[in-house]
Amino acid sequence: MAVLRVNQFAGVSPKTPPRYLGDTQAQTALNCPVWLGSLQSLRGTTDKAAFSKTGDILSIYRFGQSETNELNYWFHWKTDVDVVKGFINGDTTERTYYTGDGVPKVTNNALALSGASTEYPVASYDLGVPKPSVGITANLTGTADPGTTAETRVYTFTYVNSWEEESAPYSATSMTAATVDWYPGQSVALTLPAAPSGNYDVTKKRIYRSATGSANTSYFFVAEIPVAQTSYTDTIAGDELNEELPSLTWEQPPAALKGLVGLSNGVLVGFTGNDIYFSEPYRPFAWPVQYMQTVGYPIVGLGVIDTTVVVLTEGRPYFLQGSHPESMIMVEADVNQACISKRSIQTINGAVYYASPDGLVALAPGGSTVITASLFDKYTWQTLNPANLVGCKYENQYVGFLNTTSGNGGFILDTVAKTWNFHNIYAVGGYNDLKNDALYVIVGNRLHKWDTGSLLPYVWKSKKFTFEEPKAFSCYRVRAEAYPVTFKLYRDGSLFHTETVTAGNLRRLPSGLGVDWEFQLEGSTEVYAVELAQSPMELNQQ
């Protein structure tokens, strides 16, 4: 006597031979959210809008974070772009920073939404304020008071943009033209260069001078003049100077900076090559070189857990931990797993997930693991072409999209239930919109909304149930909330019976003995149990 019953439907474990799967596990689980227990359908996407830019769109970001209108306003690019909303005190313009579209850039609502174009962002500035490349010329005027002592002054200046962001000063290492021995009774006539070229919106210059003549001493504010003004006469007494130059070490970010992420302490972080760069806290335009740190392998991408930067490389990963960029401590992660896809990186529930050669890794300071180790070995994982994996976050789920010919558009890993199933939705990028609690994806070069469409047809195939002696199942029942459901039964590896089930009553099977039995369900209605028995009496006792 034998009864085969499945009343819970779990996901796949591709590395496990079919006969060694657990009774609830599947050989195939397509378009079914198996973390729910019963067999149900995944919802498809809904088509929301077309993008204004022509070409293949790879990256999207919804600007207008105070709005709930999901169609306003979609930044979109044809390159891999990373976007961070700025941490700016009192900002009402939604200053937003991004890398991956040429040099690092910043935009706001006045720039991004300017004009009639919807090719957002319409306009931007290059990030940071350029350091002056030409210095001040200083000349003494007037007559020195007799019997007085000279004071050596060194002059420098900075550029300031319309957002009151200030550049580093002109280099104090070659300041001979800006050095004078001033005596009481004299004034200092200063000649300054014109505005810098470039997309920076520089509007002002700030003039500073030293009090001691040392090139390494502090500089104090003298005056602020319009950027077009090229001359100024300094008549200010030394005891009137009290505002120190704040931007001595502030630099623009490297032109090749990419992988931009933001920390909760107001710091922006990016990388080039093996080097990680940090901005000043709450000053995303200023990137002091002394904050830079270097790792042992080329960097692929960055993740964030609170104020910890997760550095994912072509070799081992690292954690950079600290409350301020100047005190960041580097710690090697506890797994040696390289990152093979920058676009696979996602932070979910306090862990950074990414694709490695051996599987999907969950990296956290408290403990890291190849989270798919029980589901995939290296060889089955590599069949998915994980180097092209694009990862998105949706609730507690890691939603992956694959560039593969296997017929699977991607997968869903439920990070709580630790279940895995495939789906056949092909997307090339996405954005998790916290305001609308929704995932938006790029499908067919259009904006789609995840998990809001019609029910997708699922396919769920059971494990291979193997018996010591041949068995003949004579009847079965599919218990479902609604019908129809397609039921397929396999005997010793061959399709044995196919039927469209329209009700939950007992159904007969053709006669035949077999050692290995498998069944497959296809449909879109909820199924909560499947039962096979050798006799109607056995089946009715279940």
Secondary structure, 3 states (H helix, E strand, C coil): CCEEEECCCCCECCCCCHHHCCCCCEEEEECCCHHHCCECCCECCEEEEECCCCCCCCEEEECCCCCCCCCCCEEEECCCCEEEECCCCCCCCCCEEEECCCCCEEECHHHHCCCCCCCCCCCCEECCCCCCCCCCEEEEEECCCCCCCCEEEEEEEEEEECCCCECCCCCCCCCHHHEEEECCCEEEEEECCCCCCCCCCEEEEEEEEECCCCCCCCEEEEEEEECCCCEEEECCCHHHCCCECCCCCCCCCCCCCEEEEECCCCCEEEEECCEEEECECCECCCCCHHHCEECCCCEEEEEEECCEEEEEECCCCEEEECCCHHHCEEEECCCCCCCCCHHHCEEECCEEEEEECCEEEEECCCCCEECCCCCCCHHHHHCCCHHHCEEEEECCEEEEECCCCCCCCEEEEECCCCEEEEECCCCCCEEEECCCCEEEEEECCEEEECCCCCECCEEEEECCEEEEEEECCCEEEEEECCCCEEEEEEECCEEEEEEEECCCCCEECCCCCEEEEEEEEEECCCEEEEEEECCHHHHHCC
